Amino acid sequence: MAGNKTEKPTQKKLKDSAKKGQSFKSKDLIIACLILCGVQYLVSMGSLVELMGAFQWVIAHNFEYDIHRYATAVLFIGLQLLLPIILLCVFVSALPTLLQTGFVIATKALKLNLGAVNPAKGFKKIFSLRTAKDAIKSLLYLTTFFVSALIVWNNKKSLLFQQLHGTPYDMTVVWRELLQSLVFTCLICIIIILILDALAEFFLYIKDLKMDKQEVKREMKEQDGNPEIKGRRRELHMELLSDQVKSDIENSNVIITNPTHIAVGVYFNPDPDIPSIPLISVLETNQRALAVKAYAKKVGVPVIQNIPLARRILKTHKRYSFISLDEIEEIVRVIIWLRQVENAGHS
């Protein structure tokens, strides 16, 4: 059955899969952003000497305060060190994920899925196309890391050897620079790998969501509605209309719609020898407007969608009132256009 899945996933399929947690996202891109921002934060931090002040304070007072005060001081130091980088990592990892998934929260993915621990499915994953892709990618990453380390070693080894007799502070500065150089060199070298991996992930994502023709037909049927249900709904709409309204619809020249909340019927005397002003023959809203639209199509009265005109008539007119001078020009244009279409169809 999987071989018959040749159709691209529909928008509904993509949205439903995103709610289940199956959406396109490049995890390696997220990790790269996380490493870049995390390392940049670490190397840009000021000296840690000021954070040692609390420990120096404890020693200077000969441990004369209680243990709770010491614990509070240590906790404060830990928060100063860890809280900023934790918040940064959460933000940097969450933002790219939300951008890639279109800010869709996968609530259904939080439910327990026993199928995920199925040994048969796990065995299939071992010999899947994604596994082969990840294996090749891991080899490329490993090669890239060694190349990056070699580049940094050749360019920075003199700086490293100069610090053999340096102070601890000087060595900290050097190691920060070496770490930053290594990470930046690695990220520059793996840019192409990240792009190729993102393209491969998108290809596999679409491949996993492909549908067969029966699924596409079933989905279209669900969206458009079952013909029997649509027919029954149309019958219920008809029951909303009185015989007088149905008669007014049949005598109307055109029905102007919103298209779902307003239905305006316009009657115009076709006899050129008898001058007349267009009349509002039908004026309904909401469910009754849908019923008017359905009945007009059934009896062959033209239905035209003109949202601004329908709204203006609803606000300024009542049923069985004549069209005002402000709207009569546009109404006449609609009627003339309808006659031209009818004449073109007869010729």
Beta strands, then each sheet from edge to edge (+ up, - down):
strand 1: 254-257
strand 2: 262-267
strand 3: 279-285
strand 4: 303-305
sheet 1: 3+ 2- 1+ 4+
end
